[in-house]
């Protein structure tokens, strides 16, 4: 599987997102994804499904060391001491000794960033995570985090899809050999009815979702984590991520983007980049 090479690790370009998956559905889809060829699973403490994800990891016929597991600490627990405790609790729920990537889920202006980054780096030093990163950090905050870190920040997980430009963040990630991991990669299904993406899909004999994943994973430093509870979609998504679009197709899809194309904008969100 194609990977993004960062300063300290290789992150598979296609992962399984698990937001809103739980119970047997979550366990089953994680196991099926791994058996189908996925090697990257994304979860978070806030999702409430780390136990189910861990059960899915153990149900699959894949060695633990062959799977890249990401989890995240919610923004009310990112102060020094609390972050490490949250990470330890996540490991207990997952049934793992360490995760491959530990992220701050959202920034919190009420907690000094230097405290959060110190705690994140300490979590890595303690062996709770092999690698560390952030999520939902705009470019200025990301640069600040990089400057404060004593360990490599290898990822910023943000919303990214054909309708939302992330040019500034992509530039920062590429400058620092980081991955930009795209959540909501198919814009909550909007791409399915898009005429431009549909035209490319029809000519290619593929689905709009496959074309969108090809566009994302065809970009330098970009990882995509589509969620599905449908086992049939797993092979479809894997196939899409292996497609190479030509320059014209990439440009046509990129032209759909704008700075205000968000589908996720929580009240706790920072000031986003305008690019």
BABA-802762 format. One record per residue (C-alpha): residue number from 1; x, y, z. Coordinates in steps of 0.5 Angstrom, whole numbers, plus 500, padded with zeros to 3 digits. Layout:
<atoms>
<NUM; <X; Y; Z>>
...
</atoms>
This chain:
<atoms>
<1; <500; 500; 500>>
<2; <502; 507; 498>>
<3; <505; 511; 504>>
<4; <507; 518; 506>>
<5; <514; 518; 509>>
<6; <515; 523; 515>>
<7; <521; 525; 519>>
<8; <520; 518; 524>>
<9; <515; 514; 520>>
<10; <511; 512; 514>>
<11; <503; 513; 515>>
<12; <499; 508; 510>>
<13; <495; 513; 505>>
<14; <489; 510; 506>>
<15; <486; 508; 513>>
<16; <479; 506; 516>>
<17; <476; 512; 520>>
<18; <471; 509; 525>>
<19; <467; 516; 528>>
<20; <460; 514; 530>>
<21; <462; 506; 529>>
<22; <461; 502; 535>>
<23; <459; 495; 538>>
<24; <459; 489; 534>>
<25; <459; 493; 527>>
<26; <465; 497; 529>>
<27; <469; 490; 531>>
<28; <467; 487; 525>>
<29; <469; 492; 520>>
<30; <476; 493; 523>>
<31; <477; 486; 522>>
<32; <474; 486; 515>>
<33; <478; 492; 513>>
<34; <485; 489; 516>>
<35; <483; 482; 512>>
<36; <482; 486; 506>>
<37; <488; 490; 506>>
<38; <488; 496; 510>>
<39; <494; 497; 515>>
<40; <491; 504; 518>>
<41; <486; 504; 523>>
<42; <484; 511; 526>>
<43; <480; 512; 532>>
<44; <479; 517; 538>>
<45; <478; 517; 546>>
<46; <472; 521; 544>>
<47; <469; 516; 539>>
<48; <467; 511; 545>>
<49; <469; 505; 541>>
<50; <477; 504; 543>>
<51; <475; 497; 546>>
<52; <471; 495; 539>>
<53; <477; 497; 535>>
<54; <481; 493; 539>>
<55; <477; 487; 539>>
<56; <477; 488; 531>>
<57; <485; 489; 531>>
<58; <485; 482; 535>>
<59; <480; 479; 531>>
<60; <483; 480; 524>>
<61; <489; 475; 521>>
<62; <494; 481; 521>>
<63; <500; 482; 526>>
<64; <499; 488; 530>>
<65; <506; 490; 528>>
<66; <503; 491; 521>>
<67; <498; 495; 523>>
<68; <498; 503; 524>>
<69; <493; 505; 529>>
<70; <492; 512; 531>>
<71; <488; 515; 537>>
<72; <487; 522; 539>>
<73; <486; 526; 546>>
<74; <480; 530; 547>>
<75; <481; 537; 548>>
<76; <479; 538; 555>>
<77; <485; 533; 557>>
<78; <491; 536; 553>>
<79; <494; 539; 559>>
<80; <501; 536; 562>>
<81; <499; 530; 566>>
<82; <492; 529; 564>>
<83; <494; 528; 557>>
<84; <499; 522; 559>>
<85; <493; 519; 563>>
<86; <488; 520; 557>>
<87; <493; 516; 553>>
<88; <494; 511; 558>>
<89; <487; 510; 558>>
<90; <486; 509; 551>>
<91; <491; 504; 551>>
<92; <488; 500; 556>>
<93; <481; 500; 552>>
<94; <485; 498; 546>>
<95; <489; 493; 549>>
<96; <495; 495; 546>>
<97; <502; 497; 549>>
<98; <502; 503; 545>>
<99; <499; 506; 539>>
<100; <503; 508; 532>>
<101; <500; 515; 533>>
<102; <497; 520; 538>>
<103; <494; 526; 536>>
<104; <491; 532; 540>>
<105; <484; 532; 537>>
<106; <483; 539; 538>>
<107; <486; 545; 540>>
<108; <484; 549; 547>>
<109; <485; 556; 548>>
<110; <484; 555; 555>>
<111; <490; 550; 556>>
<112; <497; 553; 554>>
<113; <500; 550; 548>>
<114; <507; 549; 551>>
<115; <503; 545; 556>>
<116; <500; 541; 551>>
<117; <506; 540; 547>>
<118; <510; 538; 552>>
<119; <505; 533; 555>>
<120; <505; 530; 548>>
<121; <512; 529; 547>>
<122; <513; 526; 554>>
<123; <507; 521; 552>>
<124; <512; 519; 546>>
<125; <518; 519; 551>>
<126; <514; 514; 556>>
<127; <513; 509; 550>>
<128; <505; 511; 550>>
<129; <506; 512; 542>>
<130; <511; 511; 537>>
<131; <509; 518; 534>>
<132; <505; 524; 535>>
<133; <501; 529; 532>>
<134; <495; 534; 532>>
<135; <489; 535; 529>>
<136; <485; 541; 527>>
<137; <490; 546; 528>>
<138; <491; 551; 523>>
<139; <497; 553; 520>>
<140; <499; 559; 525>>
<141; <498; 554; 531>>
<142; <501; 548; 527>>
<143; <508; 552; 526>>
<144; <507; 554; 534>>
<145; <507; 547; 536>>
<146; <512; 545; 531>>
<147; <517; 550; 534>>
<148; <515; 548; 541>>
<149; <516; 540; 540>>
<150; <522; 536; 542>>
<151; <519; 530; 538>>
<152; <517; 530; 531>>
<153; <510; 532; 530>>
<154; <508; 528; 524>>
<155; <501; 529; 522>>
<156; <496; 534; 522>>
<157; <489; 531; 521>>
<158; <484; 536; 518>>
<159; <478; 536; 514>>
<160; <480; 536; 507>>
<161; <476; 534; 501>>
<162; <475; 537; 494>>
<163; <470; 542; 496>>
<164; <475; 545; 501>>
<165; <482; 548; 500>>
<166; <488; 547; 505>>
<167; <493; 550; 501>>
<168; <497; 553; 506>>
<169; <496; 547; 511>>
<170; <499; 543; 505>>
<171; <505; 547; 504>>
<172; <507; 547; 512>>
<173; <506; 540; 512>>
<174; <510; 539; 506>>
<175; <516; 544; 509>>
<176; <516; 540; 515>>
<177; <515; 532; 512>>
<178; <509; 531; 515>>
<179; <502; 528; 513>>
<180; <496; 532; 512>>
<181; <490; 526; 514>>
<182; <484; 528; 511>>
<183; <478; 526; 515>>
<184; <471; 527; 512>>
<185; <474; 526; 505>>
<186; <468; 525; 501>>
<187; <465; 531; 504>>
<188; <459; 527; 507>>
<189; <457; 524; 501>>
<190; <457; 530; 497>>
<191; <462; 528; 492>>
<192; <457; 522; 489>>
<193; <453; 527; 486>>
<194; <458; 532; 483>>
<195; <458; 533; 476>>
<196; <465; 534; 475>>
<197; <467; 528; 479>>
<198; <462; 524; 476>>
<199; <464; 525; 469>>
<200; <471; 523; 471>>
<201; <468; 517; 474>>
<202; <464; 515; 468>>
<203; <470; 515; 463>>
<204; <474; 511; 468>>
<205; <469; 506; 470>>
<206; <470; 508; 477>>
<207; <465; 511; 482>>
<208; <465; 518; 485>>
<209; <468; 516; 491>>
<210; <474; 512; 488>>
<211; <475; 518; 484>>
<212; <475; 522; 490>>
<213; <480; 518; 494>>
<214; <485; 517; 488>>
<215; <485; 525; 488>>
<216; <487; 525; 495>>
<217; <492; 520; 495>>
<218; <495; 522; 489>>
<219; <497; 528; 493>>
<220; <504; 529; 496>>
<221; <503; 528; 504>>
<222; <496; 527; 504>>
<223; <493; 521; 507>>
<224; <485; 519; 507>>
<225; <481; 516; 512>>
<226; <474; 515; 509>>
<227; <469; 511; 514>>
<228; <465; 506; 512>>
<229; <460; 500; 516>>
<230; <459; 497; 509>>
<231; <464; 491; 508>>
<232; <463; 492; 500>>
<233; <466; 499; 500>>
<234; <472; 496; 503>>
<235; <475; 493; 497>>
<236; <472; 499; 493>>
<237; <476; 504; 497>>
<238; <482; 500; 497>>
<239; <482; 500; 489>>
<240; <480; 508; 489>>
<241; <486; 509; 493>>
<242; <491; 505; 488>>
<243; <488; 509; 482>>
<244; <493; 515; 479>>
<245; <489; 520; 476>>
<246; <492; 525; 470>>
<247; <494; 532; 471>>
<248; <488; 535; 468>>
<249; <483; 530; 472>>
<250; <487; 532; 478>>
<251; <486; 540; 476>>
<252; <479; 539; 475>>
<253; <477; 536; 482>>
<254; <482; 541; 485>>
<255; <478; 547; 482>>
<256; <472; 545; 486>>
<257; <475; 547; 492>>
<258; <474; 554; 496>>
<259; <476; 556; 503>>
<260; <469; 556; 506>>
<261; <467; 549; 504>>
<262; <467; 546; 511>>
<263; <462; 540; 513>>
<264; <465; 540; 520>>
<265; <466; 547; 524>>
<266; <465; 546; 531>>
<267; <464; 551; 537>>
<268; <471; 549; 539>>
<269; <474; 550; 532>>
<270; <480; 555; 532>>
<271; <480; 561; 527>>
<272; <481; 557; 520>>
<273; <486; 559; 515>>
<274; <483; 563; 509>>
<275; <487; 560; 503>>
</atoms>
